[in-house]
Amino acid sequence: MRTRLRERNTARTRRVLAELKGGALKAGQLLSTVEALFPQDPQDSWREALVSLQEQGGGLPFEQVEPVLGAELGPGWRQLFRSFTPEPAAAASIGQVHRAEWADGRPVAVKVQYPGVREALSADVRTLSVMSRLAALVARGLALPPLMAELRDRLVEELDYEHEARTQTRFRTAYADDARILVPEALHATPRVLVMDWLDGTPLAEVARSGTQQERDTAAALYQRFLVSGPGRAGLLHTDPHPGNFRMLPGDRLGVLDFGSSLELPGGMPSTFGRLLRALLDGDPDVVLARLREEGFVRPGARLDVAALVDYMAPFSVPARHERFRFSRDWLRGEFGRVNDPRNPDFGVALQLSLPPEHLFTHRVWLGMVGVLCQLEADVPVRAVLAEHLPGFSG
């Protein structure tokens, strides 16, 4: 009876998730990066329901999005393409993707924004509420009002496909000489339509489900390197780490698809986290506390048990202690279950912390990256990557 009820609830959950659009889907995709933290069951119901968001199918009927193509590309928009497939190849949070051939014959992906999504996203108060609860779950003590304002601004920024095309071009230029990471060329953009080179490949979610250990390790290492190296190479932090934005390509290459969410870091990654991580590894409580106070992570006048804090931050610092680290769902679930258990004497220390809103997206990317590496159950190099790309980590 319990099994049948769980199966029925899972099917219902999948139907609801399949219909999500806009900010609600964006929030769900963020949740999917840490699916290991949700209730477990023998059939992996929550896992399958959340992971389904990473490769969202469906989309709107073509007659509903065709007016957007006409408004953005002109009434003769079909002449820009040698062929155009009306059925969507994929559906994302604020738009859907159609496969086509550009006028010169090259295969392209055409991302078309959903009609009315700007208005829906601006009014999506429930989404911000979901994100607030998520933020409280994974980082207690967040300054929620400014944090939510920052999230709202970033979501609105994603609605501008011309901005996304410029960001994509910057990443493509930065990784042009990288034999292992491929960023497709953005060929044409308007505010609501983006045309780019088509990328075939295996989604990371599929690699996590059925890849060999070597395939998962390779994908994880490239994924980690791209996210950590972006600020230093492109002056940008890619802030949407969910696996649906990444593909493994022939020749062990990583393809990156979506650049709608990014954070300007013209000086590269700030040394804040690198220096704090180094202090945590060195184990000097006075230095740890000094670093936290310098960056505004500790409220004025708050007293902290630094030893308890070091233990609380173990999910972020433990991998950095190793040349190679084996990420797993069991490890992530165990770490967060321990530090978020009210019976744990270290639990209260989190309530003394305050994550400034300007550090929101660095924290989001870091947490999302760790969650995806755990989905991949991967063994990857850590210390060398951090030493190369995280300022302050090497001292």
N, C-alpha and C positions, 0 to 999 in steps of 0.2 A: 504493500500500500504506500509506504513512504517513498519507494523508488518511483512508482507511477506518479505520485504527486510532484516529486522533484523533476521528473521528465516533463510534466505538463507545465510547471512553472518555468522551466528552461525554455521550452518552445514559445511560451508567451513572452518571455523576456527578449528572445531573439526577434520576435515579430515587432515589438516596440522599438528595439534598437535599430532595426532595419529601416524604420520610418523617421529616425532622427535626422535633423538638418541643423545648420547654423551652430550657434553657441552650445546647444545641448549636445550635439555630436562631438564638438571640440572638447567639451568637458569629459565626455565618455571616453574619447581617445586618450586623454591624459590619464584617466583612471586605468585604462587598459595597460599602461606601461608598468603599473604596480599591481597587476591582477593577482600576484602571489599573496598579497595581504588580505584577500577576501576569503570568506568561508570556503573551506575545502570539502569535497565530497567524492565518493568513489567514481562518479561519472564526470568529474571536472566540469560541472554545470556552469559555475561562475566563470571559470577560465575560458571555456568555449564561447560563452556569451560575450564577454569583454573582448576577447581576441578577435571576434568577428567584426568589431568596429575598426580593426586595423586594415582590413581589406573590404571596406563597405561596398556592396554591390548596389543594384537598384538604380535609383535616379528618377528623374522626371521624364514623362513622355516628351518626344522631340517637339511636338507642336507647342509645348509650353515654354521651351527654351529658344525656339527658332526666332521669336521676336527680338530676343537679346542679340543674336547674331546680326539680324538686320539693322538694329539700332546702332550697334557698335562698328560693324564693318561695311554698312551700306546695303542698299537693296540688291546690289549685284554681288553679294558676298560669296556666292557659290563659284564665281569665276576665279576666286583666289585659290581654289582647290581643284586638283585633278579628280579627286574623289572624296566623298565624305560619308561616313557611316552614321545614320541617324540614331541607332541604338547606342546608348552610352556604354563605354568600356569600363568605366569606374565612376563611383560617386564619392565626393569628398564632403567636407562639412559645409562649405558655402558655394560649391559648384560641382559640376560633373564633367567628365572627360570623354571626348569622342575621338575615335581613331580616324585619320584622314590622310590624304596625300597632298602635299603642298604643290603649287603650280609647277615647280621644277621636278616633281616626282618623289621627293624625299618623304618618308613616312613621318607623320607628325601627330602629336597629341594636342587637341584643341580643348582648353579648359574654358567652360562657359559658366558664368555665375548664375545662380538661381534667381529668377525674377522675384523681387520683393524681399530678398534676404537681408538687405541693408536695414530696412525698417524692422524686420523681425529680430535681427541681432541686436539692434539698439534697444529694443524693448524687452529683451530676454532676461528679465530679472531672476527668473528661476535658475538660469544657468549660473549667474553670479553667486546665487545661494549655494548651489552644488559645489562650486569652486571654493567657496568660503569654508564649507564643511570639510572638503578634501584638504584644504590648507591647514585647518585645525587638526586634522588627523595626522598629517605627516610632519608638521612643523608647529608645534604648540607655541603660543605666544606671539604669533604674527600680528603686525599692525594692520588689521583687516581693512579699514576704510581706504587708506591710500593704496593698499595692495590691490583692492578690487578696482579702483580707478585706473591703476596701471594695466591690469588685465583687460579692462574695457577698451582702453586706448589701443592696446595691441590687437585686439580682435577687430576693431574698426580699421586699423591699418591693413589688415589682411584683405579687406574688401577692395583694395586698389591694386589691380593686376599690373598696372604700369610700374608701380613701386616694386612689386614682386619681380618683374622682369629685370629691373635695374639691379636688384639684389642678386638674382640668379646670375646675371652677367658678371658681377663682381666675384662671386664664388667660382664661376667657370674660369675666369682669368687667373684667379689665385691657384687653382688646381690644374691648370692647363698642362703642366709638365709632370703631373703625378700619374704614374702608370697604373695605379691601383684604385684611384677614385675618379669617377666620371660624372660631370655635371652637364646635362644636355643644354644645347644652345637655345636661347629664347629668340624666336624669329620675328614675332610681331606681337604687339600688346596694345590694348585699349584698357580703359578702367574696368571693363567687365569681361573681356575675352583675352586669353593668352594662348599663343601658338608656339610650341617648342618641339624639338626633336623627340621622336618616339623612342622609348627604351623598353626592350624586352628584358625579361629577367625573372628571377625567383624572389618573391617577397620574403622579407625576413621572418614573418610569421610562419611561412611554409618551411623555411630552413629550420626554425625552432621545432616544428612538428616532426619533420621527417629527415632532416639532414644528418649525415654522419658526424661523429665527434669532430673530425678534422674540418668538415665544412662549417660546423657551428663555431669552432674556434677561429677560423679564418674570417668569417663574417663578423664576429664580435670584435676582433682586433681592428678591422677596418672601420667599423662603426664607431668604436671608441676613439680611434685616432682622428676621424673626421670631426667629431663633435668637439674634442679637446683642442685640436689644432686650428679651428676656424678663426678665432679671434686674432691669433698671431699672423695667419696667412692672408686673411681677407679683411681683417678689421671688423668682423661680424661674428656674432654668436648665433648659430642656428638654434632656435628655441622651440622647435616642434619635433621632439625626438621619437615620436611613436613609430613603430616599425613599418607602418603602411607607406611611409615616405622614402623607403630604402629598398633597393633591389640588388641581389647578387647577379652579376653578369658573367658571361663566359670569360675564362682566363683569370678567375678569382679577382674580379673587380667589383667595387661597390658603386652602384648608381644612386644618385640622390635626386628626388623628384620635386619636392615642394619647398619653396623658399618664401612663403607668405609671412611667416613669423620669424623675425630675426631682431637682434639687438645690436645697435651700433657700439662697437668697442674699438675706436680708432687707434688707441694705444695698445691694443691686445688685451688679453685677459688681465683684469686687475690682480694685483699681488695679494689681495685680501685672503682668498681661500688657500692659496699656496702657502702663505706664511702661517696661517692658522693650522693647516694640515701638518706642516713641519713641526710646529710647536706641540701639537697633539702627539706626534710620533716621538718627539724628544722627551716627552713626559715631564716637562718642567711646569708645574701648576702656576707659578707666578707669570711665566711668559704667556701661557694660554690665556689667563685672565687679562693680561695687558693687551693682548691682541684683540680679544673680544670687546674690551672697553674702547679701544682705539677706533674700531669700526662700527660702534653703536649697537652691538649685539646684546649688551647688558644694560638694563635700565639704570639710570643714575641712582646711587644709594643702595642698589640691590647687593645682597651678599650671596655668594655662591660657594657650594661645595665643589671645588674644581675637580677633585678626584671623581666625584659622581658625574660631573659634566663630561669628563673624558670618557667614562664608560657609556654615557648616554649617546655620545657621538660616534660610537664604535662602528655603526653601519657605514659611515662615510670614511672613517680612518683605517679600519682593518685592512681593506684591500691594498691600501698604499704602503702597508708594512711589508709587502711581498713583491719579489721580482715578478712572479706569476701568481695569479689568484684564480681559484675555481669558484665562479659565481653559480649560485643555485637557488631555486625557489625555497628549498628548505632552509638555507642559510638566511635569506632575506626575511622569511616568515619568522624564524626564530629570533633574529635581532630586533625586529620591530615589535614582535610580541613581548619580548622582554622589557624593552625600554618604554613601551606604552602601557605596561601593566601597572595599574594604580597600587598594587600590593608591593611593587618593586620600590625600595627606598630611594632609588635614583629618579623615580617618576616625577617628583615635584620640582626637580632642578630645571626641567624644560619650561616650566611656567615663569622662570626668572629671565628667560631669553626673549629678545625682540628682534625679529628679522626685518631690517629696514627694507622698504619697498624697492629700492634700487638694486637690491640683491635677489629679488624674487626670481628672475628668470635664470640666473646662474644656478640657484638652488633647484629650480624646476628641471633644468636640463640635467643637472647632476643626479637628481633622484630618478628621473626618467631613464637616463642612461644605465644606471645601476639596475633598475627594474628590467630593462630589456636584456642586459647581459645575463641576468638571472633566468629570464625566459629561455635564452639560448643555452643555458647550462654549460657555459663556456669557460675554458681555461685560457686566460689571456695575459700578456705582459702588462704590468701596471706601473711599477716604479720608473722604468725608463721612459715611458710615455709621459708621465707627469713631470719628470725632470726636464724633458725637452720642451714641453708646451705649457706648463703651469708656472708662471713667474712666482718667485718666492719660495717654491717648494724645495729647491736645492740650496737654499740659504743665500 
